[in-house]
Structures are given as structure tokens and as C-alpha cells.
Amino acid sequence: MKKYNKIFKKYGTLNNELKFLSVYNFIKCHQSYIVSLEKITTIHNNKIILNNGQILPLSRYYASQVIVAFRNYNQKYSIL
């Protein structure tokens, strides 16, 4: 999969797309958003800050799942 810093628009449900993208470390963070764990810089309150400065909403419903996945991703891929 090539990496691009772009926004993709596609018709269909996010849940269907997430089935394919989850193997690339994507996770649902809001009813209307999925995000790559690789692109997250910080999670603060109800916001996700990406490495390009863009801010995404983080819903309370998905918050704990996203935070755990982000921590696990950082532990797995961090360079010490």
C-alpha cells in the first residue's frame, strides 16, 4: 500500500472499508471518520491531532478503543 497524505472520498459504509483497512492499522474514531494509527501524533480530550496538523474528532464511544490501539501501536513500532 502506498502512503499518501490525502483525504479519500468513497461511497459505501466506513465499516465495510474498515474491514479492508484494519490490517493497515486503521481504526474508527468517530461515526464519520477512520484514521491510520501511523498518522496520529497526539490524542487530547476528544481530538486526534495528525502529523500534518489536521484535527479529527474522537467520539466518547470509540475513545477507549482508539487510545488502547494507539498505545499498543506506539509500543510495537517505537524506535528506542
Accessible surface in RSA format (square Angstrom, percent):
REM  Atomic radii and reference values for relative SASA: ProtOr
REM  Chains: A
REM  Algorithm: Lee & Richards
REM  Probe-radius: 1.40
REM  Slices: 20
REM RES _ NUM      All-atoms   Total-Side   Main-Chain    Non-polar    All polar
REM                ABS   REL    ABS   REL    ABS   REL    ABS   REL    ABS   REL
RES MET A   1   140.67  72.8  63.41  42.0  77.26 183.9  70.11  59.6  70.55  93.5
RES LYS A   2   159.15  77.6 139.57  85.6  19.59  46.6  90.71  81.7  68.44  72.9
RES LYS A   3   144.15  70.3 113.00  69.3  31.14  74.2  75.42  67.9  68.73  73.2
RES TYR A   4   114.30  53.4  92.63  52.7  21.67  56.4  74.01  55.6  40.30  49.7
RES ASN A   5   108.69  75.0  70.93  68.5  37.77  90.9  24.24  58.3  84.46  81.6
RES LYS A   6   140.10  68.3 113.45  69.6  26.65  63.5  70.16  63.1  69.94  74.5
RES ILE A   7   128.80  73.3 100.78  75.1  28.02  67.5 103.44  74.5  25.36  68.8
RES PHE A   8   150.56  75.3 121.96  75.5  28.59  74.4 123.63  75.0  26.93  77.1
RES LYS A   9   193.43  94.4 155.40  95.4  38.03  90.5 103.36  93.0  90.07  95.9
RES LYS A  10   143.51  70.0 109.56  67.2  33.95  80.8  62.26  56.0  81.25  86.5
RES TYR A  11   216.90 101.3 200.08 113.8  16.82  43.8 154.75 116.3  62.16  76.6
RES GLY A  12    66.57  82.1   0.00   N/A  66.57  82.1  32.97  90.5  33.60  75.2
RES THR A  13    77.69  55.3  72.14  73.1   5.55  13.2  75.54 101.5   2.14   3.2
RES LEU A  14    50.98  28.4  45.63  32.6   5.35  13.4  45.63  32.0   5.35  14.4
RES ASN A  15    83.66  57.7  80.40  77.7   3.25   7.8  21.79  52.4  61.86  59.8
RES ASN A  16    70.97  48.9  70.97  68.6   0.00   0.0  15.21  36.6  55.76  53.9
RES GLU A  17    41.18  23.6  41.18  31.2   0.00   0.0  11.72  22.7  29.46  24.1
RES LEU A  18    32.97  18.4  32.77  23.4   0.20   0.5  32.90  23.1   0.07   0.2
RES LYS A  19   147.06  71.7 122.45  75.1  24.61  58.6  84.70  76.2  62.36  66.4
RES PHE A  20   149.28  74.7 141.64  87.7   7.64  19.9 145.76  88.4   3.52  10.1
RES LEU A  21    36.08  20.1  36.08  25.8   0.00   0.0  36.08  25.3   0.00   0.0
RES SER A  22    56.52  47.8  42.41  56.6  14.10  32.5  26.17  55.7  30.35  42.5
RES VAL A  23   116.60  76.7  83.18  75.3  33.41  80.5  92.02  80.0  24.58  66.7
RES TYR A  24   107.26  50.1  94.27  53.6  12.98  33.8  56.39  42.4  50.87  62.7
RES ASN A  25    49.97  34.5  46.75  45.2   3.21   7.7   3.57   8.6  46.39  44.8
RES PHE A  26    50.84  25.4  43.21  26.8   7.62  19.8  43.21  26.2   7.62  21.8
RES ILE A  27    15.94   9.1  15.15  11.3   0.79   1.9  15.94  11.5   0.00   0.0
RES LYS A  28    21.03  10.3  20.93  12.8   0.10   0.2   6.40   5.8  14.64  15.6
RES CYS A  29     0.00   0.0   0.00   0.0   0.00   0.0   0.00   0.0   0.00   0.0
RES HIS A  30    50.78  27.8  50.78  35.3   0.00   0.0  24.42  25.2  26.36  30.7
RES GLN A  31   142.56  79.7 133.23  97.4   9.33  22.2  36.18  77.0 106.38  80.7
RES SER A  32    73.33  62.0  51.59  68.9  21.73  50.1  27.10  57.7  46.23  64.8
RES TYR A  33    83.49  39.0  81.17  46.2   2.31   6.0  39.62  29.8  43.87  54.1
RES ILE A  34    34.96  19.9  17.26  12.9  17.71  42.7  17.26  12.4  17.71  48.0
RES VAL A  35     6.27   4.1   3.56   3.2   2.71   6.5   6.27   5.4   0.00   0.0
RES SER A  36    12.60  10.6  10.53  14.1   2.07   4.8   5.59  11.9   7.01   9.8
RES LEU A  37    13.53   7.5  12.24   8.8   1.29   3.2  12.24   8.6   1.29   3.5
RES GLU A  38    69.46  39.9  52.62  39.8  16.84  40.1  19.51  37.7  49.95  40.8
RES LYS A  39    45.54  22.2  45.46  27.9   0.08   0.2  28.66  25.8  16.88  18.0
RES ILE A  40    13.29   7.6   0.00   0.0  13.29  32.0   0.00   0.0  13.29  36.1
RES THR A  41    78.23  55.6  55.20  56.0  23.03  54.9  56.73  76.2  21.49  32.5
RES THR A  42    60.82  43.3  58.57  59.4   2.25   5.4  42.39  56.9  18.42  27.9
RES ILE A  43    34.88  19.8  10.15   7.6  24.73  59.6  10.15   7.3  24.73  67.1
RES HIS A  44   111.79  61.1 109.51  76.1   2.27   5.8  70.83  73.0  40.96  47.7
RES ASN A  45   121.22  83.6  86.16  83.3  35.06  84.4  31.12  74.9  90.10  87.1
RES ASN A  46    86.33  59.5  83.22  80.4   3.11   7.5  21.80  52.5  64.53  62.4
RES LYS A  47   101.85  49.7 101.85  62.5   0.00   0.0  45.20  40.7  56.65  60.3
RES ILE A  48     0.00   0.0   0.00   0.0   0.00   0.0   0.00   0.0   0.00   0.0
RES ILE A  49    48.33  27.5  48.33  36.0   0.00   0.0  48.33  34.8   0.00   0.0
RES LEU A  50    19.50  10.9  17.14  12.3   2.36   5.9  17.14  12.0   2.36   6.4
RES ASN A  51    90.66  62.5  56.23  54.3  34.43  82.9  28.75  69.2  61.91  59.8
RES ASN A  52    88.61  61.1  48.09  46.5  40.51  97.6  31.49  75.8  57.12  55.2
RES GLY A  53    50.68  62.5   0.00   N/A  50.68  62.5  31.05  85.2  19.63  44.0
RES GLN A  54    68.14  38.1  57.95  42.4  10.19  24.3  30.66  65.3  37.48  28.4
RES ILE A  55    99.67  56.7  77.31  57.6  22.37  53.9  77.31  55.7  22.37  60.7
RES LEU A  56    13.43   7.5  13.38   9.6   0.05   0.1  13.43   9.4   0.00   0.0
RES PRO A  57    47.70  34.8  44.05  40.2   3.66  13.3  47.02  38.8   0.69   4.3
RES LEU A  58     5.45   3.0   0.32   0.2   5.13  12.9   0.57   0.4   4.88  13.1
RES SER A  59    28.59  24.2  20.79  27.7   7.81  18.0  28.41  60.5   0.18   0.3
RES ARG A  60   225.82  94.8 203.50 103.7  22.32  53.1  83.70 114.4 142.12  86.1
RES TYR A  61   182.57  85.2 153.30  87.2  29.28  76.2 115.01  86.4  67.57  83.3
RES TYR A  62    39.27  18.3  39.27  22.3   0.00   0.0  18.02  13.5  21.25  26.2
RES ALA A  63    23.16  21.3  23.16  35.7   0.00   0.0  23.16  32.6   0.00   0.0
RES SER A  64    81.05  68.5  74.66  99.6   6.39  14.7  50.44 107.4  30.61  42.9
RES GLN A  65   101.57  56.8  92.10  67.3   9.47  22.5  38.91  82.8  62.65  47.5
RES VAL A  66     0.00   0.0   0.00   0.0   0.00   0.0   0.00   0.0   0.00   0.0
RES ILE A  67    55.39  31.5  55.39  41.3   0.00   0.0  55.39  39.9   0.00   0.0
RES VAL A  68    82.38  54.2  81.62  73.9   0.77   1.9  82.38  71.6   0.00   0.0
RES ALA A  69    22.61  20.8  16.14  24.9   6.48  14.7  21.29  30.0   1.33   3.5
RES PHE A  70    26.49  13.3  26.49  16.4   0.00   0.0  26.49  16.1   0.00   0.0
RES ARG A  71   149.25  62.7 146.43  74.6   2.83   6.7  45.55  62.3 103.70  62.9
RES ASN A  72    84.09  58.0  79.54  76.9   4.55  11.0  26.11  62.8  57.98  56.0
RES TYR A  73    34.76  16.2  29.73  16.9   5.03  13.1  18.64  14.0  16.12  19.9
RES ASN A  74    60.42  41.7  58.71  56.7   1.71   4.1  20.62  49.6  39.81  38.5
RES GLN A  75   141.66  79.2 115.28  84.2  26.38  62.8  44.37  94.4  97.29  73.8
RES LYS A  76   154.14  75.2 120.46  73.9  33.69  80.2  80.74  72.7  73.40  78.2
RES TYR A  77   110.75  51.7  89.29  50.8  21.46  55.8  71.53  53.8  39.21  48.3
RES SER A  78    60.70  51.3  34.01  45.4  26.69  61.5  36.36  77.4  24.34  34.1
RES ILE A  79   170.83  97.2 139.10 103.6  31.72  76.5 142.23 102.4  28.60  77.6
RES LEU A  80   205.07 114.2 134.53  96.2  70.55 177.3 165.37 116.1  39.70 106.8
END  Absolute sums over single chains surface
CHAIN  1 A     6528.5       5329.4       1199.2       3713.7       2814.9
END  Absolute sums over all chains
TOTAL          6528.5       5329.4       1199.2       3713.7       2814.9
